[in-house]
Amino acid sequence: MKLSREYLTALFLALGLILMGGCTVASGQKSAGEFVDDSVISTQVKTALIKDDTVRASEINVETYKGEVQLTGYVSSRAAANRAVELTRQIKGVTSVRDDMQIR
């Protein structure tokens, strides 16, 4: 059976589209670039917390998703929590800060 050139072209085009669909990012997932950006933001926040004398960085966990930073953990005072939020807001790329820290 002889396959026509048009049939083969259509077949390869369909296969290419199917394979390219597997490379797209599903809804709710981060692309590689977003993952790197979020990792950089988290690192910069953690560095700012370590450098500050008011905050004990070891008490605070930092997670970033698409520029939104979530701070969790147990801190010694409300002043320390407020300072952590303030420092986080100063980092380039931070779109919002969720303060989920608890006071001991």
Buried (B, 14 or more C-beta within 10 A) or exposed (E): EEEEEEEEEEEEEEEEEEEEEEEEEEEEEEEEEBBEBBEBBBEBBBEBBEEBEBBBBEBBBBBBBEBBBBBBBEBEEEEBBBBBBBBBEEBEEBEEBBBEBEEE
